[in-house]
Amino acid sequence: MNAMNLYKAGLSNYILNTPNKNVMVAIDHFEQAAMQGYADAYYFLGRFYGLGDGISLDLEKAMELYQKGASLGSAKCGYAVGLMFHSGSGRERDEDLARSYFKKNYEVLLSEANHQDPVSIHILGTYYYYGFNVQRYVFKAIEWFLKSAKLGYSDSQYMLGMIYETIGHDEKQAETAEYYYELAAKQEHPYALYALGVNALERKIWPKAIFYLEKAAKQNYALAAYTLAFYYHEKEEKHPLKAFEWFMVAAKQHHTESEYYVGLYYQLGKGVQKDLDQAVFWYEKAALKKDKNALYHLAMILIKHEDRDMNTVSKLLEQAASLDHPHAQYNLAVMYQKGDGVKENAKKALFWYEKAAQANLAIAQYNLGMLYFEGAVVEKDEEKARELWQKAADQGLEVAVKLMYSINNYEKLQKSTWQS
């Protein structure tokens, strides 16, 4: 099979009029085409690495392949290099360099598009949709995407679904979006499958949602795996193993929230045997990416260790608190109030209690009320204290409920005594 036919075979197994998608077969065809010097094959080989589609995510390898294809004359690869500089994927973002690549390759892509190359037609659509080297004009983008979609290019079909869903103001446009999503989904386009799954979730059509999300997740689409896991987490509590398994699928693809949930399931022994070492392992992965829940839970595990490092605990809580985690704010306030692991600092304690109280955390409202009642750290204000205690009591905090009961009874008694 010659290089061009190998390239076409790769397309038909992956993204163009694809009856039965097979990423590994597509990769093999594109690799053989590339070995025979077919420059555009490098565009898809780079894409596989750039998206982690069928291959482990490797942005450096993606750039290497794009640059190789560009050096052989592929305008598609030149465009992809520009796209990586535009998005900052695996390298420092450089808009000037990105623009130079978009400009340099535009005329060749336009010529290819005018000769009915579906990939280049799609890329021209992205030029107008995002404003690469041209004035952004969504309706012009739609024209290009329509041309490519009619040729069977599933990326364009997905983009049309996304555009019509975004700009849709009536039922007809919603139906048009659904139509294009379904066209792409028939070719197992993961983003289209995910969109259909989310739409079914919003309509509470659970079997349909699971069907589409599973098909997307099985293509290693992390967001689909996470969404599916979260469905089981919230809606199917009797099946924690299913939630855990899908969280793990997404976590292995470095999806931050999923890393946190895998840690949580290990910590609680939910759907999997309890394992604090594994919980710490996964929490640390998410914490390094500033996930506030992972930062907080990691701190709460470490604080219980016999040889606890309070300096590390306080730093973790500081990070989570600064990201508006109310429980981290409350615990940090307690530490500053008591001087536990940090230097005692009444003003910082007040600051973090106020933050947590504003987030409607009952115990923080109760403690802050005490500070206002005592008047040592902040100007005494019994009305403010009572208001905070009542908010905590309204949420069922037992100590606040009892306190407000005592206060109200005392006032009734005083009133009764005065009247007598």
C-alpha positions in Angstrom: 0.0 0.0 0.0 1.5 3.4 -1.0 1.9 6.3 1.4 -1.3 8.1 0.3 -3.5 5.0 0.7 -1.9 4.3 4.1 -2.8 7.9 5.1 -6.3 7.5 3.9 -6.7 4.2 5.7 -5.5 5.9 8.9 -8.2 8.5 8.4 -10.9 5.9 7.8 -10.0 4.1 11.0 -10.0 7.2 13.1 -11.8 10.3 12.1 -13.2 10.4 8.5 -16.3 8.3 7.6 -15.2 5.8 10.2 -17.5 2.8 10.5 -15.6 1.1 13.2 -13.0 3.2 15.0 -9.7 1.5 15.8 -7.1 3.9 17.0 -4.3 1.4 17.1 -4.9 0.4 13.5 -5.0 4.1 12.5 -1.7 4.7 14.3 -0.1 1.8 12.5 -1.3 3.2 9.1 -0.1 6.7 9.9 3.3 5.4 11.0 3.8 3.5 7.8 2.7 6.5 5.8 5.2 8.7 7.7 8.0 6.2 7.1 7.3 6.5 3.4 7.7 10.3 3.8 4.0 11.3 3.8 4.3 14.6 5.7 0.6 15.0 6.8 0.8 11.6 8.6 2.9 13.4 11.2 -0.1 15.6 12.0 -2.1 12.7 13.3 0.8 11.0 14.9 1.5 14.2 16.8 -2.2 14.5 17.7 -2.2 11.0 19.3 0.6 12.0 21.6 -0.8 15.5 22.2 -4.2 14.2 23.3 -3.0 10.9 24.8 -5.3 9.2 22.4 -4.3 5.5 22.2 -0.8 6.5 23.4 0.4 7.9 26.7 0.2 11.7 26.7 3.6 13.2 25.7 3.5 16.8 24.6 7.2 16.9 23.8 6.8 13.9 21.5 3.8 15.6 19.9 5.8 18.7 19.2 8.7 16.7 17.8 6.4 14.9 15.4 4.6 18.1 14.4 8.0 19.8 13.7 9.1 16.8 11.7 6.0 17.0 9.5 6.3 20.8 9.1 10.0 20.3 8.0 8.7 18.0 5.3 6.2 20.6 4.1 3.0 19.8 6.0 1.0 22.9 6.6 -1.2 20.9 8.9 1.8 20.2 11.1 2.9 23.8 10.9 -0.6 24.8 12.1 -0.3 22.3 15.0 3.0 23.8 16.1 1.4 27.2 16.2 -1.5 25.8 18.2 0.9 24.4 20.8 2.6 27.8 21.2 -0.8 29.4 21.3 -2.1 27.2 24.1 1.2 26.8 26.0 0.9 23.0 25.7 4.0 21.6 27.2 6.0 24.8 26.7 5.8 28.5 27.5 3.0 30.2 25.7 4.2 32.5 22.9 1.5 34.3 20.9 3.9 36.0 18.6 5.4 32.7 17.5 2.0 31.1 17.3 0.8 33.9 15.0 3.8 33.5 12.7 3.0 29.8 12.3 -0.7 30.5 11.6 0.2 33.1 9.1 2.9 31.0 7.4 0.6 28.0 6.8 -2.7 29.8 6.0 -2.4 30.0 2.2 -1.3 26.4 1.8 -4.2 25.2 4.0 -6.6 27.4 2.1 -5.4 25.8 -1.2 -5.8 22.3 0.2 -9.2 23.2 1.5 -10.3 24.4 -1.9 -9.1 21.1 -3.3 -11.6 19.3 -0.9 -9.1 18.1 1.8 -11.4 17.6 4.7 -8.7 18.0 7.4 -7.6 21.4 5.9 -11.2 22.5 5.5 -11.7 21.8 9.2 -8.5 23.6 10.2 -9.8 26.7 8.2 -12.9 26.5 10.3 -10.8 26.8 13.4 -9.0 29.8 12.0 -12.3 31.7 11.8 -13.7 30.2 15.0 -10.7 31.2 17.1 -9.5 34.2 15.1 -6.1 32.7 14.0 -4.6 35.0 11.4 -8.1 36.2 10.4 -10.9 38.2 12.0 -12.9 35.9 14.2 -16.2 35.2 12.5 -18.2 32.3 13.8 -20.6 32.1 10.8 -17.6 31.9 8.4 -16.3 29.1 10.7 -19.6 27.3 10.4 -19.4 27.4 6.6 -16.0 25.7 6.7 -17.1 23.1 9.3 -20.2 22.3 7.3 -18.1 21.5 4.2 -15.8 19.2 6.2 -18.8 17.7 8.1 -20.5 16.8 4.8 -17.3 15.0 3.8 -17.6 12.9 7.0 -14.9 14.6 9.2 -16.0 13.9 12.8 -14.1 16.8 14.3 -16.1 19.2 12.3 -19.4 17.4 13.1 -18.5 17.8 16.8 -17.6 21.5 16.4 -20.9 22.2 14.7 -22.7 20.5 17.6 -20.8 22.5 20.1 -21.4 25.8 18.3 -25.1 25.3 17.8 -25.4 24.2 21.5 -23.5 27.3 22.5 -25.4 29.9 20.4 -28.7 28.0 20.5 -31.7 30.1 21.6 -34.5 27.8 20.6 -35.5 24.2 20.2 -34.6 24.0 16.5 -30.9 25.0 17.2 -30.8 22.5 20.1 -32.0 19.8 17.7 -29.4 20.8 15.2 -26.7 20.5 17.9 -27.9 17.1 18.8 -27.9 16.1 15.1 -24.3 17.0 14.6 -23.2 15.4 17.9 -24.9 12.2 16.9 -23.2 12.3 13.5 -19.8 12.5 15.2 -20.8 10.0 17.9 -21.5 7.4 15.2 -17.8 7.7 14.4 -17.1 7.3 18.2 -15.9 10.9 18.5 -15.1 11.1 22.3 -16.1 14.7 22.8 -19.4 14.2 20.9 -20.1 11.1 23.0 -19.4 13.1 26.1 -21.6 16.0 25.1 -24.5 13.6 24.4 -23.9 11.9 27.8 -23.9 15.2 29.6 -27.1 16.3 27.8 -28.7 13.0 28.9 -27.6 13.6 32.5 -29.2 17.1 32.5 -32.4 15.5 31.3 -32.1 12.7 33.9 -32.1 10.0 31.2 -29.6 7.9 33.2 -29.3 4.8 30.9 -28.6 7.0 27.9 -26.1 9.1 29.9 -24.2 6.0 31.1 -24.1 4.6 27.5 -22.5 7.6 26.0 -20.2 8.4 28.9 -18.9 4.9 29.0 -18.2 4.9 25.3 -16.2 8.2 25.7 -14.5 7.0 28.8 -13.3 3.8 27.2 -11.4 5.9 24.8 -9.4 7.3 27.7 -11.3 10.6 27.7 -10.6 11.6 31.3 -13.4 14.1 31.7 -15.9 11.5 30.6 -14.5 8.9 33.1 -14.7 11.5 35.8 -18.2 12.5 35.0 -19.3 8.9 34.9 -17.6 8.3 38.2 -19.2 11.3 39.8 -22.6 10.0 38.6 -22.1 6.8 40.5 -20.6 8.7 43.4 -23.8 10.8 43.8 -26.6 8.8 42.2 -25.6 5.1 42.8 -24.1 5.0 46.3 -24.8 1.3 46.5 -22.1 0.8 43.8 -19.0 2.5 45.2 -16.7 0.2 43.3 -18.0 1.5 40.0 -17.4 5.1 41.1 -13.9 4.2 42.3 -13.0 2.4 39.1 -13.9 5.3 36.9 -12.2 7.8 39.1 -9.1 5.7 38.8 -9.4 5.6 35.0 -9.4 9.4 35.0 -6.8 9.7 37.8 -4.3 7.6 35.8 -4.7 10.2 33.0 -3.7 12.9 35.6 -7.3 14.3 36.0 -6.9 16.4 39.2 -10.3 16.0 40.8 -10.2 12.3 40.1 -6.9 12.0 41.9 -8.5 13.6 44.9 -11.5 11.3 44.8 -9.3 8.2 44.5 -7.5 9.4 47.6 -10.8 9.9 49.3 -12.1 6.5 48.5 -8.8 4.9 49.8 -9.0 7.0 53.0 -12.6 6.0 53.6 -12.3 2.4 52.4 -15.2 3.1 50.0 -15.4 0.7 47.1 -11.9 -0.4 47.9 -9.9 -1.6 50.9 -8.9 1.2 53.2 -5.3 2.3 52.6 -4.0 5.5 54.0 -0.7 5.2 52.2 -2.5 5.1 48.9 -4.8 7.9 50.0 -1.7 10.1 50.7 -0.2 9.1 47.4 -3.2 10.2 45.4 -3.9 13.3 47.6 -0.3 14.4 47.0 -0.7 14.2 43.2 -3.8 16.5 43.3 -2.3 18.7 46.0 0.7 19.5 43.9 -1.8 20.9 41.4 -3.4 23.0 44.1 -6.6 21.0 44.5 -8.0 22.5 47.7 -9.9 19.3 48.8 -6.7 17.2 48.4 -4.7 19.8 50.3 -7.1 19.8 53.2 -7.6 16.0 53.4 -3.8 15.5 53.2 -3.3 17.9 56.1 -6.0 16.1 58.1 -4.2 12.7 57.6 -0.8 14.1 58.4 -2.0 15.9 61.6 -2.9 12.5 63.1 0.5 10.9 62.6 2.6 10.3 65.7 5.6 12.1 64.2 3.4 14.8 62.6 5.1 17.7 61.0 3.0 20.7 62.0 4.9 23.0 59.7 3.8 20.9 56.7 0.3 20.6 58.0 0.0 24.4 58.5 1.4 25.0 55.0 -1.2 22.6 53.5 -4.0 24.3 55.4 -2.8 27.7 54.4 -2.9 26.7 50.7 -6.4 25.1 51.0 -7.7 28.1 53.0 -6.4 30.6 50.5 -8.4 28.6 47.9 -11.6 29.1 50.0 -11.8 25.7 51.6 -14.0 26.5 54.7 -12.9 23.5 56.8 -9.3 24.4 56.2 -10.0 28.0 57.1 -11.6 26.9 60.4 -8.8 24.5 61.3 -6.2 27.1 60.5 -8.1 29.6 62.7 -8.1 27.1 65.6 -4.4 26.5 65.2 -3.7 30.3 65.3 -6.0 30.7 68.3 -4.4 28.0 70.3 -0.8 28.3 69.0 -1.0 24.7 68.0 1.8 24.0 65.5 2.0 27.7 64.6 2.8 30.9 66.5 -0.3 32.1 68.4 -1.9 34.9 66.4 -5.3 36.2 67.5 -5.7 38.4 64.4 -5.1 35.6 62.0 -7.4 33.4 64.0 -10.1 36.1 63.7 -9.4 36.5 59.9 -9.8 32.8 59.1 -12.8 32.3 61.4 -14.5 35.1 59.5 -13.7 33.5 56.2 -15.1 30.2 57.2 -18.2 31.8 58.8 -18.9 33.7 55.6 -18.8 30.3 53.9 -21.6 29.3 56.3 -19.6 26.8 58.3 -21.6 26.4 61.5 -18.7 25.7 63.9 -16.8 28.7 62.6 -19.9 30.9 63.1 -20.1 29.6 66.7 -16.4 30.2 67.5 -16.5 33.6 65.8 -19.6 34.5 67.9 -17.6 33.7 71.0 -14.8 36.1 69.9 -17.4 38.9 69.5 -19.0 38.1 72.8 -15.7 38.1 74.7 -14.4 41.2 73.0 -10.7 40.4 73.5 -9.6 40.1 69.9 -12.3 42.2 68.3 -14.6 45.0 69.7 -17.3 43.4 71.9 -20.6 43.1 70.1 -23.2 40.9 71.8 -25.7 41.4 69.0 -23.2 40.2 66.4 -22.3 37.2 68.6 -26.0 36.3 69.0 -26.5 36.6 65.2 -23.6 34.2 64.5 -24.8 31.7 67.2 -28.3 31.7 65.7 -26.9 31.0 62.2 -24.9 28.1 63.6 -28.0 26.8 65.6 -30.2 27.1 62.4 -27.8 24.6 60.8 -28.3 22.2 63.7 -24.9 22.6 65.5 -25.7 21.1 68.9 -23.6 23.4 71.0 -25.1 26.4 69.3 -28.7 25.0 69.6 -28.2 24.5 73.4 -26.7 28.0 73.8 -29.5 29.7 72.0 -32.1 27.7 74.0 -30.4 28.9 77.2 -30.3 32.5 76.0 -33.9 32.5 74.9 -35.1 30.8 78.1 -33.1 33.3 80.2 -34.7 36.2 78.4 -38.2 34.8 78.8 -37.5 34.4 82.5 -36.2 38.0 82.8 -39.3 39.3 81.0 -41.6 37.2 83.2 -39.8 38.5 86.4 -40.0 42.1 85.3 -43.7 41.8 84.5 -44.5 40.3 87.9 
